[in-house]
Amino acid sequence: MNADVDASGELDEILQQIAELDKWREIFNSRGCSHSSSRVQRPSEKIKADEDSDDSSRPATSAHHVSAPNNLFTVPYSIPQTLAVSPSLGGQPVSPELAVSLRSILFGNTFHIFNYEWKKSFFKFREPFSDASYALETERGGASAIQMVVQAHIIKSLLFNQPGNSACTMQSLLEVGEKEQRRALAAALADILWTAGEEQTATVSLVTSKRCFTPHLDYKLDSFTERLQLFTFKKKEDIRSFICEHIQCFKEEGSHGIILFLYSLVFSRTIDRIRADFDCTTTHLLHLSLGNFVCRQALLNLLLTGRASPHVFNGTSLNDEKDQPLAHPLHGVLTRSHVGYLFWNREQVKHAQLPLVGSMLKTPRLPIWVCNINGTYSVLFSPNRSLLSDWKMEHLFQLYFYNGQPTQLNTTVLTIDTHSHHWETENKDIQGDLEKKFPSVEMTIRTKWEGAVIDWNGTVPFF
């Protein structure tokens, strides 16, 4: 037993030394330094080193203290050491079998690991009390889809989950301080996890300073997943309080916060239930596109509805487009969630392949939509709760648009007119070229409000 512990400790020490050497090599490379006898590293080798480097951590001194080392240099592509909680916090250590199943349900195999873009992603708010203090700042990449769904739930918490009869106004979103940001993020994460656990149980994944198991030969080490500790709760209030207490593990640089939340989502739903949610078209939640892992529709639906259904139509489809029986049924969305989903893609429109989003996602319980527009993600929302329940409200109304990009400093205000039908009259002869003439944001809105006229109120349109 002692020999195994010693061997494990030696392996951890070697891995940490390798990680430190990799980081120093990156620092020297970034500053243009090299040793005369050193072999020149080719770009492809550098990318692989970035993706495979360890993220060793420094132990925390208590359950409430999260530590990270002070970096001597700022390297554009370096990842701070992982924030870790103390092993004394408790929880259930991840088993090798569960880690293998986790990799398989995410990537379809046990050899893929998250790359740099995912590792550096976390839930980063804009400045408190600013014009976008409610908002998360995202970057383009696979993790942005998760960030935007969480953003939608943050808006839900700040607008519609306030105590008493607080008025739902945009002004309340501009008066958010750091304390309110933490609470709103904790509430958003807890809501998504609790829904995934069918409102019976939910699991939060955190990283500790010690590795829980020695990986098998058919498993690629990332020095992160092997240190997971799982905390399971049977009350929504308990999971929200726990996340709020350890919110730094999701919202600070070096936390791997997006990956941790994704792991928590999978464990809350459970791998067996996710597999049952799938159909013959989907076997895992992420797929590789242009060198980065991006979310499949099943993962988006899991985030939005709590069920990893692979399609956006309502219910289960037993027949194909020609009404012929399918060999295997296709699984769509079964429930109306609080946050909706809209989709538009120019390329798919050109090839008549645009999937029709069903009413379960188009008409959510609250006027908040995650938008997938040409593969990038944004949020549309209204503080008017009656927008979806009173048809008279849909004649002339405002929607607020936010895309998470650092360049958008203020929330865009759009005025939607569904009553005048000017758009239909003016464009009835160019229906086939509409996607070329109008911004994709407008076309996305028209998948919900057909023929609507959209006024950008002086803002430059997003294409």
C-alpha positions, -999 to 999 in steps of 0.1 A, spaced: 0 0 0 28 25 10 47 15 -22 17 24 -43 13 57 -26 50 65 -30 48 56 -67 18 77 -72 35 107 -55 66 103 -76 45 102 -108 27 134 -97 60 151 -90 74 141 -124 43 154 -142 45 187 -123 81 191 -133 73 184 -169 45 209 -168 68 236 -153 94 229 -179 68 232 -206 57 266 -192 93 279 -190 98 268 -226 67 287 -237 79 318 -219 113 317 -236 96 310 -270 72 339 -265 101 363 -258 121 351 -288 147 334 -266 163 301 -276 194 280 -268 219 276 -295 218 238 -293 181 236 -290 160 220 -317 136 245 -334 101 236 -325 77 234 -355 43 250 -352 25 217 -352 47 205 -323 40 237 -304 2 233 -307 4 197 -295 25 207 -265 0 234 -256 -29 209 -258 -11 181 -239 6 201 -211 -3 194 -175 -22 218 -154 -8 209 -120 -21 227 -90 -9 240 -57 -29 226 -27 -54 249 -10 -50 255 27 -87 252 35 -120 243 19 -128 280 15 -94 291 2 -85 286 -35 -49 293 -44 -31 300 -77 6 310 -81 17 344 -90 30 344 -126 63 362 -132 56 367 -169 24 371 -188 24 346 -217 -4 350 -243 -11 313 -246 -2 301 -211 -29 287 -187 -27 296 -150 -24 266 -127 -57 251 -119 -76 264 -89 -81 236 -64 -101 230 -33 -87 211 -3 -93 173 -3 -107 177 32 -138 193 17 -152 157 12 -172 145 -18 -167 114 -38 -135 109 -58 -139 101 -94 -132 65 -103 -112 54 -133 -143 38 -148 -164 70 -144 -135 90 -160 -134 67 -190 -172 69 -194 -171 107 -191 -145 110 -218 -165 86 -240 -198 105 -236 -181 138 -244 -157 129 -272 -166 94 -283 -133 80 -272 -108 82 -242 -79 98 -260 -92 132 -268 -87 159 -241 -98 195 -240 -75 219 -259 -62 253 -248 -93 272 -259 -115 252 -235 -90 251 -207 -87 288 -205 -125 294 -206 -144 305 -175 -174 326 -166 -161 361 -168 -184 390 -160 -181 425 -174 -173 453 -149 -198 457 -120 -222 486 -123 -213 491 -160 -236 493 -190 -233 455 -193 -227 445 -157 -251 416 -161 -232 401 -190 -205 375 -195 -176 381 -218 -170 353 -242 -146 344 -270 -153 326 -302 -149 289 -297 -166 258 -286 -172 269 -250 -191 300 -261 -223 280 -266 -222 269 -229 -214 305 -218 -244 319 -237 -269 294 -223 -256 303 -188 -259 340 -198 -296 334 -206 -301 319 -172 -283 348 -155 -307 372 -172 -336 350 -161 -323 351 -125 -318 389 -125 -350 398 -143 -376 372 -132 -364 355 -100 -361 385 -78 -379 384 -44 -412 401 -39 -428 421 -67 -397 437 -80 -403 453 -114 -385 437 -143 -366 464 -161 -335 468 -181 -322 493 -155 -320 465 -129 -295 447 -152 -273 478 -153 -271 481 -115 -255 447 -109 -226 447 -84 -200 420 -79 -220 403 -51 -251 401 -74 -230 388 -102 -218 359 -80 -253 351 -68 -268 353 -103 -241 329 -117 -246 305 -89 -284 305 -94 -279 300 -132 -256 270 -128 -278 255 -101 -309 259 -122 -294 241 -152 -279 213 -131 -311 208 -111 -332 205 -143 -307 180 -158 -311 159 -126 -349 159 -131 -353 181 -101 -344 153 -78 -306 154 -75 -276 173 -89 -239 169 -88 -211 195 -87 -176 187 -98 -146 204 -83 -108 198 -86 -87 188 -56 -49 189 -52 -45 152 -53 -50 127 -81 -78 102 -74 -65 73 -95 -38 61 -118 -51 60 -154 -51 29 -175 -31 25 -207 -62 33 -228 -68 66 -211 -49 99 -219 -39 117 -188 -48 154 -185 -39 159 -148 -73 176 -143 -101 150 -148 -81 125 -126 -85 150 -96 -122 154 -97 -142 153 -65 -180 149 -69 -205 165 -45 -242 154 -49 -272 172 -35 -309 164 -31 -321 199 -26 -319 228 -50 -312 253 -22 -282 232 -11 -266 230 -45 -271 268 -51 -255 275 -17 -226 252 -24 -219 267 -58 -221 302 -44 -196 293 -17 -172 280 -43 -181 303 -71 -144 312 -77 -139 276 -90 -161 287 -120 -156 324 -125 -118 331 -120 -90 327 -144 -73 293 -142 -105 277 -129 -112 256 -160 -147 268 -151 -165 259 -183 -151 223 -183 -160 219 -146 -196 230 -152 -198 207 -182 -186 178 -161 -212 187 -135 -239 187 -161 -230 153 -173 -229 138 -138 -261 155 -128 -280 141 -158 -260 108 -154 -242 91 -183 -268 63 -185 -297 88 -189 -278 108 -215 -273 77 -236 -310 70 -233 -317 106 -245 -297 100 -277 -309 83 -308 -291 66 -337 -278 100 -350 -258 109 -319 -233 90 -297 -215 118 -279 -219 155 -269 -190 172 -287 -175 170 -322 -144 183 -337 -148 212 -362 -119 233 -377 -96 221 -349 -118 228 -320 -145 209 -301 -179 223 -305 -213 215 -289 -237 191 -307 -274 199 -306 -278 172 -279 -256 192 -255 -274 224 -263 -307 208 -256 -294 193 -224 -284 227 -212 -317 242 -223 -342 215 -214 -324 191 -191 -326 163 -217 -299 155 -243 -323 151 -272 -304 154 -305 -330 173 -325 -349 206 -322 -384 195 -334 -412 187 -309 -416 152 -296 -404 120 -312 -404 114 -349 -413 80 -362 -414 89 -399 -391 106 -423 -398 137 -444 -417 115 -470 -438 101 -442 -421 67 -444 -414 47 -412 -379 52 -398 -359 22 -387 -352 40 -354 -372 69 -339 -356 103 -337 -357 122 -304 -368 158 -303 -377 182 -275 -404 170 -251 -409 199 -227 -411 237 -228 -382 252 -209 -378 286 -193 -352 296 -219 -358 292 -256 -337 286 -287 -336 302 -322 -315 290 -352 -304 305 -385 -275 295 -408 -269 310 -442 -252 280 -457 -279 256 -446 -305 280 -461 -287 279 -494 -289 241 -495 -325 240 -481 -312 222 -450 -323 246 -423 -338 226 -394 -372 239 -382 -371 247 -345 -403 234 -328 -426 255 -307 -412 240 -274 -380 259 -280 -394 288 -300 -419 297 -274 -403 292 -239 -419 301 -206 -399 333 -204 -390 358 -232 -353 348 -234 -337 330 -263 -303 316 -270 -296 322 -307 -273 301 -329 -266 324 -358 -242 311 -384 -225 290 -357 -220 318 -332 -241 323 -301 -259 352 -286 -290 361 -265 -322 378 -273 -345 388 -244 -373 411 -231 -380 422 -196 -418 419 -204 -430 386 -190 -463 390 -208 -447 391 -243 -454 354 -249 -487 351 -231 -506 382 -245 -508 382 -283 -515 420 -283 -480 425 -268 -464 410 -300 -476 438 -323 -449 463 -314 -422 455 -288 -385 457 -280 -360 429 -278 -325 433 -264 -295 416 -281 -262 406 -266 -235 385 -283 -209 382 -256 -180 396 -277 -156 421 -261 -164 446 -289 -201 449 -278 -200 473 -249 -237 480 -247 -268 459 -251 -284 465 -285 -320 476 -285 -342 463 -313 -378 474 -320 -399 446 -335 -430 455 -356 -451 424 -365 -483 444 -374 -475 467 -403 -463 439 -427 -440 464 -445 -413 438 -447 -435 413 -464 -448 439 -489 -414 454 -498 -397 420 -502 -423 397 -517 -404 395 -550 -370 386 -536 -378 358 -512 -350 337 -524 -323 363 -518 -335 376 -484 -306 360 -466 -282 381 -487 -300 414 -482 -308 413 -444 -286 407 -414 -287 372 -401 -299 385 -367 -330 398 -384 -336 365 -402 -332 347 -369 -359 368 -353 -382 362 -383 -381 325 -377 -401 333 -346 -420 364 -358 -425 359 -396 -425 390 -416 -414 413 -387 -399 447 -394 -368 452 -373 -355 487 -363 -319 488 -350 -325 522 -334 -294 537 -348 -271 508 -340 -250 493 -368 -266 459 -376 -248 426 -368 -245 405 -399 
